[in-house]
Amino acid sequence: SAIRRLPAASAGKATYVEFLRERYGGDATRYTAAYGHAIAAFDDLRGFDFREFDRGNPAGFADDQAFLGLIARELYRVSGEAFREFAPGRLIFGERYKLYDHPDAVLIEAVRWIDVLSVQPGPEAGPLPGPENGGQPRPRISRPKRSCWRTKRSVPSI
C-alpha cells in the first residue's frame, strides 16, 4: 500500500501504474471492472492514492502478489549479482522466512539467486491473506514442502 500512496511524480508510483497497464493489456475498462474504480486511462492512477482500495478485492490481491514478485525479482537480482561479483564461489544465504508467512511470489524469485532457503518454525500468524480464504485459519499442512514444489529446491524437515 505504501507504493500506491507515493506522489504522482515518483518512480515507484510510475512503475506500479505501468505494471497495472501491462497487467490489464492497456485496457482501462478491464481495470475498472476488476477494481470497481473507474478510470479513463491508466495515467489517471498516478494521482490516485488508493485509500479507498478494497484489500479484499480478488483482482487487487492477485495484482499485489504479482507486483510483490517483481519487487523481489529486482531486490534479489541486484543483491545476487553483487554477491556473485564480489564473493564468487561463496554460499549465498537468503532471509529467514517464518513458517506459514512467506509469500510464494517472493520465494520463487529468491531461489534464483540464493543457495539456502531457511524457514523458521513458530506460532501461526493468523488467517491466510486474500479474499479466497475468507479469513479462514491457516491449514496445518507442510508449507515448506509446497514451497519446495514451487521453487524446485529441497527443503529439510523441521
C-alpha positions as CSV (number, residue, x, y, z in Angstrom):
1,S,0.0,0.0,0.0
2,A,2.9,2.4,0.5
3,I,3.8,2.3,-3.2
4,R,0.3,3.1,-4.1
5,R,0.4,6.2,-1.9
6,L,3.6,7.6,-3.3
7,P,3.5,11.0,-5.0
8,A,2.3,11.0,-8.6
9,A,5.8,12.0,-9.9
10,S,7.7,9.3,-8.0
11,A,9.4,6.5,-9.9
12,G,7.8,3.8,-7.6
13,K,4.3,5.1,-8.5
14,A,5.2,5.2,-12.2
15,T,6.4,1.6,-12.0
16,Y,3.3,0.5,-10.3
17,V,1.0,2.2,-12.8
18,E,3.0,0.8,-15.7
19,F,2.7,-2.7,-14.1
20,L,-1.1,-2.3,-13.9
21,R,-1.2,-1.0,-17.5
22,E,0.7,-4.1,-18.7
23,R,-1.3,-6.5,-16.5
24,Y,-4.6,-5.3,-17.9
25,G,-3.3,-5.1,-21.5
26,G,-3.7,-1.3,-21.5
27,D,-7.5,-1.7,-21.3
28,A,-8.8,0.8,-18.7
29,T,-12.2,-0.8,-18.8
30,R,-10.8,-4.2,-17.7
31,Y,-9.1,-2.5,-14.7
32,T,-12.3,-0.6,-13.9
33,A,-14.3,-3.9,-14.0
34,A,-11.7,-5.7,-11.8
35,Y,-11.4,-2.9,-9.2
36,G,-14.7,-1.1,-9.3
37,H,-12.8,2.2,-9.6
38,A,-13.5,4.0,-12.9
39,I,-10.5,5.3,-14.9
40,A,-10.4,6.7,-18.4
41,A,-6.7,5.9,-18.8
42,F,-4.0,4.3,-16.6
43,D,-2.3,7.6,-16.1
44,D,-5.3,8.6,-14.0
45,L,-3.9,6.2,-11.4
46,R,-0.8,8.4,-11.0
47,G,-2.8,10.8,-8.9
48,F,-4.9,8.2,-7.1
49,D,-3.8,7.3,-3.6
50,F,-5.8,4.0,-3.3
51,R,-7.0,4.9,0.2
52,E,-10.4,3.6,-0.9
53,F,-8.9,0.4,-2.3
54,D,-10.8,-2.7,-1.2
55,R,-8.0,-5.0,0.1
56,G,-10.4,-8.0,-0.1
57,N,-10.7,-7.5,-3.9
58,P,-9.6,-10.7,-5.6
59,A,-8.1,-8.9,-8.5
60,G,-6.2,-6.5,-6.2
61,F,-4.9,-9.4,-4.2
62,A,-3.6,-11.2,-7.3
63,D,-2.1,-7.9,-8.6
64,D,-0.4,-7.3,-5.3
65,Q,1.2,-10.8,-5.3
66,A,2.4,-10.3,-8.8
67,F,3.8,-6.9,-8.1
68,L,5.5,-8.2,-4.9
69,G,7.1,-10.8,-7.2
70,L,8.5,-8.0,-9.4
71,I,9.9,-6.2,-6.4
72,A,11.5,-9.4,-5.1
73,R,13.0,-10.1,-8.6
74,E,14.7,-6.8,-8.6
75,L,15.9,-7.0,-5.0
76,Y,17.4,-10.4,-5.4
77,R,18.8,-9.7,-8.8
78,V,20.7,-6.7,-7.6
79,S,22.0,-8.3,-4.4
80,G,22.6,-11.6,-6.1
81,E,24.7,-10.1,-8.9
82,A,26.7,-8.1,-6.3
83,F,27.4,-11.2,-4.2
84,R,28.5,-13.3,-7.2
85,E,30.8,-10.5,-8.4
86,F,32.4,-9.7,-5.0
87,A,32.2,-13.1,-3.4
88,P,32.4,-15.7,-6.2
89,G,32.1,-19.3,-5.1
90,R,30.6,-18.4,-1.8
91,L,27.3,-19.8,-0.4
92,I,24.5,-17.2,-0.5
93,F,22.0,-17.4,2.3
94,G,18.6,-15.8,1.9
95,E,16.5,-14.3,4.6
96,R,14.9,-16.5,7.2
97,Y,11.3,-16.9,6.4
98,K,8.6,-17.6,9.0
99,L,6.7,-20.8,8.6
100,Y,3.2,-20.1,7.0
101,D,4.1,-16.5,6.5
102,H,6.2,-16.3,3.3
103,P,4.7,-15.2,0.0
104,D,5.3,-17.8,-2.7
105,A,6.0,-14.9,-5.2
106,V,9.0,-13.9,-3.2
107,L,10.4,-17.4,-2.7
108,I,10.1,-18.1,-6.5
109,E,12.2,-15.0,-7.2
110,A,14.6,-15.5,-4.3
111,V,15.7,-19.1,-5.2
112,R,17.1,-17.8,-8.5
113,W,19.8,-16.0,-6.5
114,I,20.2,-17.7,-3.1
115,D,21.6,-21.1,-2.3
116,V,19.9,-21.6,1.1
117,L,16.2,-21.3,1.8
118,S,15.6,-21.1,5.5
119,V,12.1,-21.4,7.0
120,Q,11.8,-20.9,10.8
121,P,9.0,-22.6,12.6
122,G,6.9,-20.6,15.0
123,P,3.4,-19.9,16.1
124,E,0.8,-19.5,13.4
125,A,0.5,-15.9,12.2
126,G,-3.3,-15.8,11.8
127,P,-5.6,-16.3,8.8
128,L,-4.3,-16.7,5.3
129,P,-4.3,-13.5,3.3
130,G,-6.6,-13.0,0.4
131,P,-10.3,-13.0,-0.2
132,E,-10.4,-16.6,-1.4
133,N,-9.6,-17.7,2.1
134,G,-12.4,-15.7,3.7
135,G,-10.3,-15.2,6.8
136,Q,-10.1,-19.0,7.5
137,P,-7.4,-20.2,9.8
138,R,-4.2,-21.4,8.2
139,P,-4.3,-25.1,7.4
140,R,-1.9,-27.5,9.2
141,I,-0.1,-28.5,6.1
142,S,3.6,-28.6,5.4
143,R,4.1,-25.2,3.7
144,P,7.8,-25.8,3.2
145,K,7.0,-28.8,1.1
146,R,4.7,-26.7,-1.0
147,S,7.4,-24.1,-1.4
148,C,9.8,-26.8,-2.3
149,W,7.5,-27.9,-5.1
150,R,7.1,-24.3,-6.3
151,T,10.8,-23.5,-6.2
152,K,12.2,-26.9,-7.1
153,R,14.6,-26.7,-4.2
154,S,14.9,-29.2,-1.4
155,V,13.6,-28.1,1.9
156,P,14.7,-30.1,5.1
157,S,12.2,-31.3,7.5
158,I,11.6,-29.2,10.5
